[in-house]
Amino acid sequence: MHRFGWLFVVTVSLLAGMAVASDLAKERRWAAQIVDALLDGEALYLNDGRADFLAIETESNDGELHKAAIVMHGTGVHPDWPTVVQPLRVRLIEHGWHTLSIQMPVLGNDAAHEDYAAIYDWVPGRINAAVAHLRAKGAQRIVLLAHSQGSTMSAYYLAESQPMLDGFIAIGMSQGNANPAMDNLRHLPRIALPMLDLYGSEDLPEVIASAADRKARAGAANRDYEQQRIEGADHFFDGEEDALLDAVNAWLDQRY
């Protein structure tokens, strides 16, 4: 083979073997905007074994760290996103929860939802780093609260590992897709934690359409799975933040 032919084959092989990475430049841009404008909580950086990433820590009003919630956002945004994420991380502190909202791996603005499967291997490192941080500070109970694609990332993490966690609230979870990393119907029967599957009556079509299947799959395997629909709420709970917090707090209060 001509030497340029060999060069082409080697180059293609190397590119094919390269792992897709989170868009760290985009993460840094998000972080710069958030840190400058942050009103509630403290910005800090954790390390997932590959890179530093932003987290926002907010102490409970009682100053205790007996119970903590790791809050995770949806596709391509950040840990202080104004819908779902920011209300949860700030208002749960009124009910005795210490919150840690973390930057999940992201892709560029032109990436499709399904493209994110390529960076799901970044998810465990981020959640593990958050858990380790909270445990080191003395947290006794830790739950995951995740919105939209963040809930699929969390389900992927929980299905593939046996973490010492105490609960999982998925908000606006869909079925996912055929990619095994993003297939929630595959993940849900493998999650043994107490779980709340929360969505709105005006949620995205794929969230509403898969609700019965999610309940059937998860409920058959997990006696501590519960599904709840909030009437009038859309995917981002615009104007329904109080209903969102009431549902989350009611479920948490029953268990912790």
C-alpha positions, 0 to 999 in steps of 0.5 A, a space after each residue: 500500500 502507498 505510504 499515504 494510504 497507510 497514513 489514512 488508515 492509521 489516522 482513521 483508526 486513531 480517530 475511531 478509538 478516541 473517546 468523546 469528551 465533555 465540552 470542557 470549554 463550554 463548562 468553563 464558560 458556564 462556570 464563569 457566568 455562574 460564579 460571577 452572578 451566584 447569590 445563594 450557595 458557594 461555588 467550588 470545584 470537584 475532580 472526576 478523575 479527568 477534569 475539575 468541574 463546578 459544583 454549587 454547595 448550599 447549606 441547610 438552614 439549620 446548619 446541619 449536614 445529616 442529609 444531603 441532596 445531589 442535584 443534577 441538571 438536564 441536557 447541555 445546561 448548568 448547575 444553577 439552571 433557573 428551572 427545576 435545578 435552582 429552585 430545588 438546590 435553594 429551597 430544599 435547604 428550608 427543609 433541612 437538606 444540604 444541597 450540592 448541585 453539580 455540572 454534568 458532562 455536556 456537548 456543544 450546542 449543536 449536539 442532539 439528545 442522543 449524541 450524549 450517550 458518547 459521554 455517559 462514561 463521564 457520569 460515574 466520576 462526577 457523581 462519585 466525586 460529589 458523594 465523596 465530598 459530602 461523605 467527607 463532610 459528614 453527610 449520613 444520608 444522600 439522595 440524587 435529584 435529577 431532571 430530564 437527561 440528568 435523570 437518565 444519566 443517574 439511572 445509568 449510574 445507579 443501574 451499573 453500580 451499587 452505590 451507598 445512597 439512600 434515594 433517587 428522584 427522577 424529574 421529567 424522565 423519558 423512556 430514553 432510546 435504544 442506546 443501552 446507556 440511555 435506555 431507562 426501561 433497561 435501567 429501572 428494573 436494576 435500581 433498588 433504591 427508594 425512587 420517585 418518578 415525577 413528571 407533569 401532565 403537560 410534560 414532553 410527549 416522550 415523558 408522558 408516553 413512556 410513563 406507564 412502561 416506566 411504572 411497569 418495569 420499575 414497579 415490578 422490580 422495586 417495591 419502593 418505587 413510586 410514580 407521581 404526575 403533577 397536574 398542569 406542570 410542563 417539563 420545566 415546571 414553569 409556574 409550578 415550582 411550589 407544586 414541584 417542591 411540595 411533591 419532592 418534600 412530601 416524598 423525602 419527609 416520608 422516608 428521611 
